[in-house]
Each structure stands twice: as C-alpha cells, then as structure tokens.
Amino acid sequence: MKWLRFVLPVLLIFALMACGKEKEGFRKADDFTLSNGYGESFTLSEQKGKMVIINFWATWCPPCQREIPDFIELQDKYGKNGLVILGVSVDQAGWDVVDQYILDKGIQYPVVMFTPEVVKAYDNFQSIPTTFIVDRKGRIVNKVTGYRPKTFWEDEIKKYL
C-alpha cells in the first residue's frame, strides 16, 4: 500500500505531461503546388500566416455538394481575416466538368485538381469529402471525413483563426 502513495503521483505527473504535449503533436502540413485547368497554381507554403481549409471533394459527391455553399459563405465572411478555403477536386472526368460546376455554383475560392502524390501525402484518404484544417503556423490541426454543418466549420475557424 505504501508503494501506491509513490506510484500514483508519478503516474499523475506522466498523465499531465502527456496532456500538455497534445498540441505539440500537430504535424506540419506537406507543401504542394496544384493547378487548375487554366494553368493557375496554388502553393500551400505561399499561404504563410493564413488558416487554410483544404477540402478534397468531387462534383458527383452529394455530401460535397451540400457543404460547398457553406464554404462559399465562410470564405466571404472570414477571408479578410486570413482564411483561405481551397477546393481540391478528385474528379476523374477532368477540369471541364469541375470548371462547369464552379461556374454553376458560384464558387469564388480557389479550386485545383488533385494529384496522386498529394492524396498520398494527406493520409491517402479513401472517402470524400475529406478536409484538413491547417493553422497559421502551417500545422494540420484537424482532419475531418464526411459532411459537417456550417456551424462546425465556423467553430473550427474561430478556434484557429
């Protein structure tokens, strides 16, 4: 029983140390340059000091379609404060399909086409939408698979912007 008085405080100290290191566990976002069908490119490392929401999506994906109007509103609302929303299309049909969708939906934030290398660098995800939140320090602070409502994204933006 005497050993318990010594072991419990030591275990508590280790537990508290582990909790304090949680934020240090964020990993640096892999840099990439991706292009759209017009030859315009987006380079993640050029967004220093900004919060970037990287949304992997496709035109044929109903949950993706559902969240795009929210992303448009959030980019309009928080863009001046340093938010960048980036749509990364995984459409196999190519840029023409994506470009028409952008025009039809009025997407104003940057949209580029994926590469297999970027998908692999971003956890080789298997489902869409998959969205990564990169903070102002260039760290991935959240990975979200599937649809989330606008209130979820707004809470995340307020946390990291």
Order of alpha helices (4+ residues) and beta strands (2+ residues): alpha-beta-beta-beta-beta-alpha-beta-alpha-beta-alpha-beta-beta-alpha
